[in-house]
Amino acid sequence: AKYLGAFRDRGEAHPVVAAFWRAVEDFDADERARVLQFATGAARVPPAGFKALVGDDGGCCDFTLAPLPRSLGPWPRAHTCF
């Protein structure tokens, strides 16, 4: 995974990032597929794994977590058109 903004320096050690991955680890297969669908537009991991996520331009894209300003509200957002 790739981390941007306030998550960049601490990566998986950032409390929000760590909480995200703990939650995903606790999900069953269906819930994980829903997270993947929300974040990437695809409900399945590519056969070659996350390193093979492909954007709309055909290039590989990292699964990325980035914080948003609080002014945008507390709701999760996904950008599926890499």
Buried (B, 14 or more C-beta within 10 A) or exposed (E): EEBEEEBEEEEEEBEEBEEBEEEEEEEEEEEBBEBBBEBBBEEEBEEEEBEEBBBEEEEEBBEBBEBEEEEEEEEEEEEEEB
